[in-house]
Amino acid sequence: MNYTYDEKSISLFDGDKKIAYVTLRKENDKIVCLDKVFVDPEFRGQGIAAQIMDHTATHFAQKGITMKPVCSYAHIWLKRHPQFDDSVIFVQEHPACTL
């Protein structure tokens, strides 16, 4: 499996097939919004969403870029991984979040 990066997403491929992605929206040079986490239905239930979130959070934390989770999954995942607290802005409690 390999990751690709562009201005609007981080994607995970299994061979030539895109199996998951996180859509991004740059707020400014130091803040990126995580708008959506998607996993192909064929690959759900295998921890792929957690895998791509871990990769995404590590990527931005290492670059000194702050993440603002808009997607409920990204919000919950980041709340459950306090090692990234210094790299996250939680604007408000997401209405879909129940920890």
DSSP file (Angstrom, degrees, kcal/mol; ACC not computed):
  #  RESIDUE AA STRUCTURE BP1 BP2  ACC     N-H-->O    O-->H-N    N-H-->O    O-->H-N    TCO  KAPPA ALPHA  PHI   PSI    X-CA   Y-CA   Z-CA
    1    1 A M              0   0    0      0, 0.0     2,-0.3     0, 0.0    13,-0.2   0.000 360.0 360.0 360.0 143.0    0.0    0.0    0.0
    2    2 A N  E     -A   13   0A   0     11,-1.9    11,-3.1    13,-0.1     2,-0.3  -0.976 360.0-131.2-140.6 155.1    1.2    3.5   -0.8
    3    3 A Y  E     -A   12   0A   0     -2,-0.3     2,-0.3     9,-0.2     9,-0.2  -0.764  14.1-164.2-103.7 146.7    0.1    7.1   -0.1
    4    4 A T  E     -A   11   0A   0      7,-2.2     7,-2.4    -2,-0.3     2,-0.4  -0.951   7.8-154.2-126.3 152.9   -0.1    9.9   -2.5
    5    5 A Y  E     +A   10   0A   0     -2,-0.3     2,-0.3     5,-0.2     5,-0.2  -0.971  20.3 155.6-128.9 138.1   -0.4   13.6   -1.7
    6    6 A D  E >   -A    9   0A   0      3,-2.3     3,-0.7    -2,-0.4    -2,-0.0  -0.892  58.1 -85.7-145.0-177.8   -1.9   16.6   -3.5
    7    7 A E  T 3  S+     0   0    0     -2,-0.3    19,-0.2     1,-0.2     3,-0.1   0.772 124.7  34.5 -61.4 -27.8   -3.2   19.9   -2.4
    8    8 A K  T 3  S+     0   0    0      1,-0.2    16,-2.9    17,-0.1     2,-0.3   0.459 120.9  13.3-111.7  -2.6   -6.7   18.6   -1.8
    9    9 A S  E <   -AB   6  23A   0     -3,-0.7    -3,-2.3    14,-0.3     2,-0.5  -0.998  47.5-136.9-165.2 160.1   -6.2   15.1   -0.4
   10   10 A I  E     -AB   5  22A   0     12,-1.9    12,-2.4    -2,-0.3     2,-0.3  -1.000  37.2-167.5-117.7 126.2   -4.1   12.3    1.0
   11   11 A S  E     -AB   4  21A   0     -7,-2.4    -7,-2.2    -2,-0.5     2,-0.5  -0.874  16.5-147.2-120.6 148.9   -4.9    9.0   -0.7
   12   12 A L  E     -AB   3  20A   0      8,-3.0     7,-2.8    -2,-0.3     8,-1.4  -0.964  18.6-165.6-115.1 128.4   -4.1    5.4    0.1
   13   13 A F  E     -AB   2  18A   0    -11,-3.1   -11,-1.9    -2,-0.5     2,-0.6  -0.888  20.0-157.4-115.5 143.6   -3.7    2.9   -2.8
   14   14 A D  E >  S- B   0  17A   0      3,-2.8     3,-1.7    -2,-0.4     2,-0.4  -0.931  80.9 -48.6-112.5  99.7   -3.6   -0.8   -2.8
   15   15 A G  T 3  S-     0   0    0     -2,-0.6   -13,-0.1     1,-0.3    -2,-0.0  -0.622 124.2 -22.5  68.2-124.8   -1.8   -1.4   -6.1
   16   16 A D  T 3  S+     0   0    0     -2,-0.4     2,-0.5    -3,-0.1    -1,-0.3   0.453 118.7  98.4 -93.8  -2.6   -3.5    0.9   -8.6
   17   17 A K  E <   -B   14   0A   0     -3,-1.7    -3,-2.8     2,-0.0     2,-0.6  -0.765  69.6-137.8 -96.2 124.9   -6.8    1.0   -6.7
   18   18 A K  E     +B   13   0A   0     -2,-0.5    -5,-0.3    -5,-0.2     3,-0.1  -0.685  28.9 170.9 -75.6 120.5   -7.5    4.0   -4.4
   19   19 A I  E     +     0   0A   0     -7,-2.8    21,-3.0    -2,-0.6     2,-0.3   0.612  58.5   5.9-109.2 -16.1   -9.0    2.5   -1.3
   20   20 A A  E     +BC  12  39A   0     -8,-1.4    -8,-3.0    19,-0.2    -1,-0.3  -0.989  57.9 179.5-161.6 156.2   -9.2    5.5    1.0
   21   21 A Y  E     -BC  11  38A   0     17,-2.3    17,-2.8    -2,-0.3     2,-0.5  -0.991  21.3-143.6-157.1 158.0   -8.6    9.2    1.2
   22   22 A V  E     -BC  10  37A   0    -12,-2.4   -12,-1.9    -2,-0.3     2,-0.3  -0.996  25.8-140.2-118.9 122.7   -8.8   12.3    3.4
   23   23 A T  E     -BC   9  36A   0     13,-2.4    12,-1.9    -2,-0.5    13,-1.0  -0.674  21.4-159.1 -86.6 141.8  -10.0   15.5    1.7
   24   24 A L  E     - C   0  34A   0    -16,-2.9     2,-0.4    -2,-0.3    10,-0.2  -0.851  17.5-168.0-122.2 150.4   -8.2   18.6    2.8
   25   25 A R  E     - C   0  33A   0      8,-1.8     8,-3.3    -2,-0.3     2,-0.5  -0.936  22.9-136.0-139.2 116.6   -8.9   22.3    2.7
   26   26 A K  E     - C   0  32A   0     -2,-0.4     6,-0.2     6,-0.2     3,-0.1  -0.586  20.3-178.9 -75.0 119.4   -6.0   24.7    3.3
   27   27 A E  E     -     0   0A   0      4,-2.2     2,-0.3    -2,-0.5    -1,-0.2   0.864  69.5 -37.7 -84.0 -40.7   -7.2   27.5    5.6
   28   28 A N  E >  S- C   0  31A   0      3,-1.7     3,-0.6     0, 0.0    -1,-0.3  -0.887  81.7 -65.8-162.5-168.5   -3.8   29.2    5.6
   29   29 A D  T 3  S+     0   0    0     -2,-0.3     3,-0.1     1,-0.2    -3,-0.0   0.697 132.6  33.2 -66.5 -17.4   -0.1   28.3    5.5
   30   30 A K  T 3  S+     0   0    0      1,-0.1    36,-3.1    35,-0.1     2,-0.4   0.442 111.8  62.2-118.4  -2.4   -0.3   26.7    9.0
   31   31 A I  E <   -Cd  28  66A   0     -3,-0.6    -4,-2.2    34,-0.2    -3,-1.7  -0.990  52.4-177.7-132.5 131.4   -3.8   25.3    9.2
   32   32 A V  E     -Cd  26  67A   0     34,-2.7    36,-2.5    -2,-0.4     2,-0.4  -0.992  19.9-138.2-125.7 134.5   -5.5   22.5    7.2
   33   33 A C  E     -Cd  25  68A   0     -8,-3.3    -8,-1.8    -2,-0.4     2,-0.9  -0.747   7.8-144.0 -89.0 135.3   -9.1   21.4    7.6
   34   34 A L  E     +Cd  24  69A   0     34,-2.0    36,-2.5    -2,-0.4    37,-2.3  -0.856  27.4 173.0 -97.6  99.9   -9.7   17.6    7.4
   35   35 A D  E     +     0   0A   0    -12,-1.9     2,-0.3    -2,-0.9    -1,-0.2   0.812  55.4   4.0 -84.4 -32.4  -13.1   17.7    5.6
   36   36 A K  E     -C   23   0A   0    -13,-1.0   -13,-2.4    35,-0.1     2,-0.5  -0.985  47.5-157.0-158.0 140.3  -13.8   14.0    4.9
   37   37 A V  E     -C   22   0A   0     -2,-0.3     2,-0.4   -15,-0.2   -15,-0.2  -0.992  25.6-179.3-116.9 124.8  -12.4   10.5    5.6
   38   38 A F  E     -C   21   0A   0    -17,-2.8   -17,-2.3    -2,-0.5     2,-0.4  -0.979  14.1-173.2-129.7 137.7  -13.5    7.9    3.1
   39   39 A V  E     -C   20   0A   0     -2,-0.4   -19,-0.2   -19,-0.2     5,-0.1  -0.999  37.1-108.0-126.9 131.5  -12.8    4.2    2.7
   40   40 A D    >   -     0   0    0    -21,-3.0     3,-2.4    -2,-0.4     4,-0.5  -0.310  31.6-121.4 -52.3 133.5  -14.0    2.2   -0.2
   41   41 A P  G >  S+     0   0    0      0, 0.0     3,-1.0     0, 0.0    -1,-0.1   0.813 111.2  62.5 -51.6 -33.9  -16.8   -0.1    1.0
   42   42 A E  G 3  S+     0   0    0      1,-0.2    -2,-0.1     3,-0.0   -23,-0.0   0.744 109.6  40.7 -63.2 -23.1  -14.9   -3.2   -0.1
   43   43 A F  G X  S+     0   0    0     -3,-2.4     3,-0.8   -24,-0.2     5,-0.5   0.324  86.8 120.7-110.8   5.6  -12.2   -2.3    2.5
   44   44 A R  T <   +     0   0    0     -3,-1.0    -4,-0.0    -4,-0.5     0, 0.0  -0.314  64.6  35.6 -70.8 155.1  -14.2   -1.1    5.4
   45   45 A G  T 3  S+     0   0    0      1,-0.0    -1,-0.2    -2,-0.0    -3,-0.0   0.586  92.3  94.8  80.6  11.0  -14.0   -2.9    8.8
   46   46 A Q  S <  S-     0   0    0     -3,-0.8    -2,-0.1     0, 0.0    -1,-0.0   0.264 103.4-101.6-116.0   9.2  -10.2   -3.5    8.4
   47   47 A G  S  > S+     0   0    0      3,-0.0     4,-2.0     4,-0.0     5,-0.1   0.637  80.7 132.7  82.1  13.4   -8.9   -0.5   10.2
   48   48 A I  H  >  +     0   0    0     -5,-0.5     4,-2.7     2,-0.2     5,-0.2   0.894  69.0  53.1 -67.2 -40.2   -8.1    1.4    7.0
   49   49 A A  H  > S+     0   0    0      1,-0.2     4,-2.1     2,-0.2    -1,-0.2   0.926 111.6  46.1 -61.6 -43.6   -9.7    4.7    8.2
   50   50 A A  H  > S+     0   0    0      1,-0.2     4,-2.5     2,-0.2    -1,-0.2   0.890 111.7  53.1 -64.6 -38.4   -7.6    4.6   11.4
   51   51 A Q  H  X S+     0   0    0     -4,-2.0     4,-2.1     2,-0.2    -2,-0.2   0.924 111.3  43.9 -63.5 -45.7   -4.5    3.8    9.3
   52   52 A I  H  X S+     0   0    0     -4,-2.7     4,-2.6     2,-0.2    -1,-0.2   0.845 113.4  52.1 -72.3 -31.1   -5.0    6.8    7.0
   53   53 A M  H  X S+     0   0    0     -4,-2.1     4,-3.1    -5,-0.2     5,-0.3   0.913 109.2  49.7 -68.0 -41.3   -5.8    9.1    9.9
   54   54 A D  H  X S+     0   0    0     -4,-2.5     4,-2.3     2,-0.2     5,-0.2   0.929 113.8  46.0 -61.1 -44.2   -2.6    8.0   11.7
   55   55 A H  H  X S+     0   0    0     -4,-2.1     4,-2.5     2,-0.2    -2,-0.2   0.923 114.7  47.4 -63.7 -44.8   -0.6    8.7    8.6
   56   56 A T  H  X S+     0   0    0     -4,-2.6     4,-2.4     2,-0.2     5,-0.2   0.934 113.3  47.1 -63.5 -47.8   -2.3   12.0    8.0
   57   57 A A  H  X S+     0   0    0     -4,-3.1     4,-2.5     1,-0.2     5,-0.2   0.908 114.1  47.3 -63.0 -42.7   -1.9   13.2   11.5
   58   58 A T  H  X S+     0   0    0     -4,-2.3     4,-2.4    -5,-0.3    -1,-0.2   0.921 110.6  53.6 -63.5 -43.7    1.7   12.2   11.7
   59   59 A H  H  X S+     0   0    0     -4,-2.5     4,-1.1    -5,-0.2    -2,-0.2   0.940 114.8  38.7 -56.4 -51.7    2.4   13.9    8.3
   60   60 A F  H  X>S+     0   0    0     -4,-2.4     5,-2.5     2,-0.2     4,-0.6   0.886 113.8  54.2 -72.3 -37.9    1.0   17.2    9.3
   61   61 A A  H ><5S+     0   0    0     -4,-2.5     3,-1.1    -5,-0.2    -1,-0.2   0.918 108.3  50.3 -60.7 -42.7    2.4   17.1   12.9
   62   62 A Q  H 3<5S+     0   0    0     -4,-2.4    -1,-0.2     1,-0.3    -2,-0.2   0.795 111.0  49.6 -66.0 -27.5    5.9   16.5   11.5
   63   63 A K  H 3<5S-     0   0    0     -4,-1.1    -1,-0.3    -5,-0.2    -2,-0.2   0.474 114.3-117.0 -89.0  -2.8    5.5   19.5    9.1
   64   64 A G  T <<5 +     0   0    0     -3,-1.1     2,-0.5    -4,-0.6    -3,-0.2   0.768  67.3 142.0  73.1  25.3    4.3   21.8   11.9
   65   65 A I      < -     0   0    0     -5,-2.5     2,-0.3    -6,-0.1    -1,-0.3  -0.869  47.8-131.6-103.4 131.8    0.9   22.2   10.3
   66   66 A T  E     -d   31   0A   0    -36,-3.1   -34,-2.7    -2,-0.5     2,-0.4  -0.623  17.1-141.7 -84.5 137.6   -2.2   22.4   12.6
   67   67 A M  E     -de  32  88A   0     20,-3.5    22,-2.6    -2,-0.3   -34,-0.2  -0.800  10.4-164.9-100.8 140.6   -5.2   20.2   11.7
   68   68 A K  E     -d   33   0A   0    -36,-2.5   -34,-2.0    -2,-0.4     2,-0.4  -0.924  19.2-144.4-121.8 102.0   -8.8   21.4   12.1
   69   69 A P  E     +d   34   0A   0      0, 0.0    22,-0.2     0, 0.0   -34,-0.2  -0.543  32.0 161.8 -74.5 122.6  -11.1   18.3   11.9
   70   70 A V        +     0   0    0    -36,-2.5   -35,-0.2    -2,-0.4     2,-0.1   0.740  57.3  82.3-100.7 -41.0  -14.4   19.0   10.2
   71   71 A C  S  > S-     0   0    0    -37,-2.3     4,-2.5     1,-0.1     5,-0.2  -0.436  81.3-133.5 -64.8 135.2  -15.2   15.4    9.5
   72   72 A S  H  > S+     0   0    0      1,-0.2     4,-2.6     2,-0.2     5,-0.2   0.879 105.8  51.7 -61.7 -38.2  -16.8   13.6   12.5
   73   73 A Y  H  > S+     0   0    0      2,-0.2     4,-2.9     1,-0.2     5,-0.2   0.945 111.0  47.0 -64.0 -46.2  -14.5   10.6   12.1
   74   74 A A  H  > S+     0   0    0      2,-0.2     4,-2.5     1,-0.2     5,-0.2   0.900 112.4  51.7 -60.3 -41.0  -11.4   12.8   12.0
   75   75 A H  H  X S+     0   0    0     -4,-2.5     4,-2.1     2,-0.2    -2,-0.2   0.951 113.6  42.2 -60.8 -51.5  -12.6   14.7   15.0
   76   76 A I  H  X S+     0   0    0     -4,-2.6     4,-1.8     2,-0.2    -2,-0.2   0.920 114.0  52.0 -62.9 -44.3  -13.3   11.6   17.1
   77   77 A W  H  < S+     0   0    0     -4,-2.9     4,-0.3     1,-0.2    -1,-0.2   0.926 111.7  46.0 -60.6 -45.6  -10.0    9.9   16.0
   78   78 A L  H >< S+     0   0    0     -4,-2.5     3,-1.1     1,-0.2     6,-0.3   0.861 109.1  55.3 -67.9 -35.0   -7.9   12.9   16.9
   79   79 A K  H 3< S+     0   0    0     -4,-2.1    -1,-0.2     1,-0.2    -2,-0.2   0.853 108.4  49.9 -61.7 -34.1   -9.7   13.3   20.3
   80   80 A R  T 3< S+     0   0    0     -4,-1.8    -1,-0.2     1,-0.2    -2,-0.2   0.465 105.9  59.6 -85.2  -1.3   -8.8    9.7   21.0
   81   81 A H    X   +     0   0    0     -3,-1.1     3,-2.1    -4,-0.3    -1,-0.2  -0.675  60.5 175.1-128.1  77.0   -5.1   10.3   20.1
   82   82 A P  G >   +     0   0    0      0, 0.0     3,-1.8     0, 0.0     4,-0.3   0.604  66.9  83.4 -63.6 -11.8   -3.8   13.0   22.5
   83   83 A Q  G 3  S+     0   0    0      1,-0.3     3,-0.2     2,-0.1    -5,-0.0   0.699  94.0  48.7 -63.3 -15.9   -0.3   12.6   21.1
   84   84 A F  G X  S+     0   0    0     -3,-2.1     3,-2.5    -6,-0.3    -1,-0.3   0.333  76.5 109.5-103.0   6.1   -1.5   15.0   18.4
   85   85 A D  G X  S+     0   0    0     -3,-1.8     3,-1.3     1,-0.3    -1,-0.1   0.822  74.5  57.3 -53.3 -35.7   -3.1   17.6   20.7
   86   86 A D  G 3  S+     0   0    0     -4,-0.3    -1,-0.3     1,-0.2    -2,-0.1   0.622 109.6  46.6 -71.1 -10.8   -0.4   20.2   20.0
   87   87 A S  G <  S+     0   0    0     -3,-2.5   -20,-3.5   -21,-0.1     2,-0.4   0.133 101.4  80.4-116.0  18.2   -1.2   19.9   16.2
   88   88 A V  B <   -e   67   0A   0     -3,-1.3     2,-0.5   -22,-0.2   -20,-0.2  -0.972  53.3-160.5-132.6 141.3   -5.0   20.1   16.4
   89   89 A I        -     0   0    0    -22,-2.6     2,-0.9    -2,-0.4     3,-0.1  -0.982   8.3-164.8-114.7 116.4   -7.6   22.9   16.8
   90   90 A F        -     0   0    0     -2,-0.5     3,-0.1     1,-0.2   -22,-0.1  -0.867   5.6-174.1 -98.5 101.2  -11.0   21.6   18.0
   91   91 A V        -     0   0    0     -2,-0.9     2,-0.3   -22,-0.2    -1,-0.2   0.918  65.2 -21.4 -64.9 -45.0  -13.2   24.6   17.2
   92   92 A Q  S    S-     0   0    0     -3,-0.1     2,-0.4     0, 0.0    -1,-0.2  -0.963  84.0 -75.4-155.5 165.4  -16.3   23.1   18.9
   93   93 A E        -     0   0    0     -2,-0.3    -3,-0.0    -3,-0.1   -18,-0.0  -0.552  54.8-119.5 -68.1 126.3  -17.6   19.8   19.9
   94   94 A H    >   -     0   0    0     -2,-0.4     3,-2.1     1,-0.1    -1,-0.1  -0.481  13.9-132.1 -69.8 133.3  -18.7   18.0   16.7
   95   95 A P  T 3  S+     0   0    0      0, 0.0    -1,-0.1     0, 0.0    -2,-0.1   0.742 105.8  52.7 -61.0 -22.7  -22.4   17.2   16.9
   96   96 A A  T 3  S+     0   0    0      2,-0.0     2,-0.4     0, 0.0    -2,-0.1   0.463  87.8 107.9 -90.2  -0.2  -21.8   13.7   15.7
   97   97 A C    <   +     0   0    0     -3,-2.1     2,-0.3     2,-0.0   -24,-0.0  -0.652  31.7 161.1 -87.5 127.2  -19.2   13.0   18.4
   98   98 A T              0   0    0     -2,-0.4   -22,-0.0     1,-0.1    -2,-0.0  -0.869 360.0 360.0-138.6 106.8  -20.0   10.7   21.3
   99   99 A L              0   0    0     -2,-0.3    -1,-0.1   -20,-0.0    -2,-0.0   0.432 360.0 360.0 -93.8 360.0  -16.8    9.5   23.0
